Amino acid sequence: MIRMIVQGLTIDPASNSPILILKEPEGDQSLPIWIGLLEATAIASELEGVGFSRPMTHDLMRNLLEAVGYSVARVEVTELKDNTFYALIHLVGPTGTLRVDSRPSDAIALALRTKAPIFVAPKVLEQAGASPGRREGDKAEDKWREMLESMDPEDFGKYKM
């Protein structure tokens, strides 16, 4: 597993879909994951330190886990099948360890709230770099990939909620 951090959120200019960008803290590898607007809002609010008067969904998840004596040990993006990412949330508590299936966006929103580390399987990075439907010379994908690879962290503007 490769340790990653949330580099930021951006918007796909072609579809206006939010993209979560994970990056190696000390390396060059990055992983864009297209996510839903609600999940992007949950991640952005935590990244920006926005507080709400009542618990939002991922805050509720954290609170429930704490109430029953569990903590999030780590989250892992484990697979990429048919252009869909899969993740596991690793929990530690009174009865031992548990692994819970999750969407990566939900797992990462929870990881940010619990300060849990985020990992990505090497095979996921390999598959994402050469996505199954990719044709060599696909100009739109080549242009998008080139833009993502050339971006600096400062290029990621604040995600607008």
HELIX and SHEET records of a PDB file:
HELIX    1   1 LEU A   37  LEU A   47  1                                  11    
HELIX    2   2 THR A   57  ALA A   67  1                                  11    
HELIX    3   3 PRO A  104  THR A  114  1                                  11    
HELIX    4   4 PRO A  122  GLY A  129  1                                   8    
HELIX    5   5 LYS A  139  SER A  150  1                                  12    
HELIX    6   6 PRO A  153  ASP A  155  5                                   3    
SHEET    1   A 7 SER A  30  TRP A  34  0                                        
SHEET    2   A 7 PRO A  18  LYS A  23 -1                                        
SHEET    3   A 7 ILE A   2  ILE A  11 -1                                        
SHEET    4   A 7 ILE A 118  VAL A 120 -1                                        
SHEET    5   A 7 SER A  71  LYS A  81  1                                        
SHEET    6   A 7 THR A  84  GLY A  93 -1                                        
SHEET    7   A 7 GLY A  96  SER A 102 -1                                        
END                                                                             
